[in-house]
Amino acid sequence: MSAVTVTAVDRSYGDRAVLDGVDFSVELGEFVSLIGPSGCGKSTLFSLVAGLERPDSGEVLVGGAPAAPGRAALMPQKDLLFPWRSVLDNCALGLQVQGVSRREARARARELLPTFGLAGFEDAAPGRLSGGMRQRAALARTVLQGRDVLLLDEPFGALDALTRTEMQLWLQKVWQEHRWTVLMVTHDVREAVLLSDRVLVLDPRPTRVHHEVRVTLPRPRTAETLATSGFVALEQELLEHLHGSRRADDQRRMLSR
């Protein structure tokens, strides 16, 4: 049974079609990235998998059951840490919302924080943290919800290039240790190749899956991996399919005039 299954999904807002027969799946413990042009419907797909919206037609399953709020844990692009709560209390918040007592939630969060490089920062305010540490705290809060599927929406998009690479390598390390099932949206082709088992290229709106690339590069991948011929070839393949999906969309628009 797949962790996530999206079958023939359509979604429109009024007369504006966003998703058009989208099909894909994510296996247990797999890391899959979605890339595509801005506005193609990636965020809509995430809302459907998170159970925040329903498809007009088709089916979205998480763990074999219809997608519903709480079945997957969503980490948005912005860290959304509350400035008046400590790092520990921010990380424990998701558990408290589920009904876990504050004492138990804080105990679980305290146990996990060293894994995320936040030991010693339990009582710090978010304003004292670097951008990378804030993202670690946001991911810790997401993981602590205890869901089988993590939805990461451009988790490092707001970071500078050096910090982003450091965070990507760190995420790969903790993912390999814990083997969460991850579905990630990113605009960064290099990030997608570095982290993923598979990368799905989406068409412009109304979107469907244009192409799938399997990333068979050995793990762990390092900064040196970025310069290897295999990595560069995969990056180029994805870029060609991204541009190809745009050209196909331009042709469809011309024919429809």
Residue pairs with C-beta under 8 A, 6 or more apart in sequence:
1 28
1 63
1 64
2 25
2 26
2 27
2 28
2 61
3 26
3 27
3 28
3 29
3 30
3 62
3 63
3 148
3 149
3 181
4 25
4 26
4 49
4 60
4 61
4 62
4 72
4 149
4 181
4 183
5 25
5 59
5 60
5 61
6 22
6 23
6 24
6 25
6 45
6 48
6 49
6 58
6 59
6 60
6 61
7 23
7 58
7 59
7 60
7 61
8 21
8 22
8 23
8 57
8 58
8 59
9 19
9 21
9 22
9 23
9 45
9 48
9 55
9 57
9 58
9 59
9 60
10 17
10 19
10 20
10 21
10 22
10 55
10 56
10 57
10 58
11 17
11 18
11 19
11 41
11 44
11 48
11 53
11 55
11 56
12 18
12 19
12 56
12 206
17 205
17 206
18 41
18 44
18 205
18 206
18 207
19 41
19 44
19 45
19 48
19 55
19 206
19 207
19 208
20 206
20 207
20 208
21 58
21 208
22 41
22 45
22 58
22 207
22 208
22 209
23 208
23 209
24 32
24 200
24 209
24 212
26 32
26 149
26 181
26 183
27 181
28 148
28 181
29 179
29 180
29 181
30 181
30 182
30 197
30 198
31 175
31 182
31 184
31 195
31 196
31 197
32 182
32 183
32 184
32 196
32 197
32 198
32 199
32 200
33 183
33 184
33 185
33 186
33 191
33 192
33 195
33 196
33 198
33 199
33 200
34 42
34 45
34 183
34 184
34 185
34 186
34 199
34 200
34 202
35 185
35 186
35 187
35 189
35 192
35 199
35 200
35 201
35 202
35 238
35 242
36 42
36 201
36 202
36 203
36 204
36 207
36 210
36 242
36 245
37 202
37 204
37 242
37 245
37 246
38 187
39 204
39 205
40 202
40 203
40 204
40 205
40 207
41 202
41 205
41 206
41 207
42 185
42 202
42 207
43 153
43 185
44 53
45 185
45 207
46 74
46 151
46 153
46 183
46 185
47 53
48 54
48 55
48 60
48 67
49 60
49 62
49 67
49 72
49 149
49 151
49 183
50 67
50 69
50 72
50 74
50 151
51 62
51 66
51 67
51 68
51 69
51 70
51 71
51 72
52 69
59 66
60 66
60 67
61 67
62 68
62 71
62 72
62 148
62 149
63 71
63 148
63 149
65 71
70 98
70 147
71 147
71 148
71 149
72 147
72 148
72 149
72 150
72 151
73 94
73 142
73 143
73 145
73 146
73 147
73 149
73 150
73 151
74 142
74 151
74 153
75 138
75 139
75 141
75 142
75 150
75 151
75 152
75 153
75 155
76 153
77 153
77 154
77 155
77 157
77 158
78 158
79 126
79 134
79 135
79 137
79 138
80 138
81 87
81 90
81 126
81 134
81 137
81 138
82 89
82 90
82 93
82 126
83 125
83 126
83 127
84 125
85 93
85 126
86 122
86 123
86 124
86 125
87 113
87 118
87 121
87 122
87 123
87 124
87 125
87 126
87 129
87 137
88 106
88 109
88 110
88 113
88 122
88 123
89 106
90 126
90 137
90 141
91 109
91 112
91 113
91 118
91 137
91 140
91 141
91 144
92 102
92 105
92 106
92 108
92 109
92 141
92 144
93 105
93 141
94 141
94 142
94 144
94 145
95 104
95 105
95 108
95 109
95 144
95 145
95 146
96 102
96 105
98 145
100 108
105 144
108 144
109 140
109 144
110 122
112 140
112 143
112 144
113 119
113 121
113 122
113 140
115 140
115 174
115 177
116 136
116 137
116 139
116 140
116 174
117 133
117 136
117 170
118 133
118 136
118 137
118 140
121 128
121 129
121 133
126 134
126 137
129 137
130 163
131 158
131 159
131 160
131 163
132 159
132 163
132 166
132 167
135 155
135 156
135 159
135 167
136 167
136 170
138 155
139 152
139 155
139 171
142 150
142 152
143 150
143 178
143 180
148 180
148 181
149 180
149 181
149 182
149 183
150 180
150 181
150 182
150 183
151 183
151 184
152 182
152 183
152 184
152 185
153 184
153 185
154 185
154 186
154 187
155 167
155 171
155 184
156 163
156 164
156 167
156 168
156 188
156 191
157 186
157 187
157 188
159 167
164 188
164 191
165 223
168 191
168 194
168 195
169 194
169 221
169 222
169 223
171 195
172 194
172 195
172 219
172 220
172 221
173 220
175 182
175 195
176 219
176 220
184 192
184 195
184 196
186 192
189 235
189 238
189 239
189 242
190 226
190 235
192 199
192 238
193 199
193 215
193 217
193 231
193 234
193 235
193 238
194 221
194 225
194 226
194 231
195 221
196 215
197 214
197 215
198 212
198 213
198 214
198 215
199 212
199 213
199 215
199 238
200 209
200 211
200 212
201 209
201 210
201 211
201 212
201 213
201 238
201 241
201 242
201 245
202 208
202 209
202 210
202 245
203 209
203 210
203 245
203 248
203 249
204 245
204 246
204 249
210 241
210 244
210 245
210 248
211 241
211 244
211 245
213 234
213 237
213 238
213 241
215 234
217 225
217 228
217 230
217 231
217 234
221 231
225 231
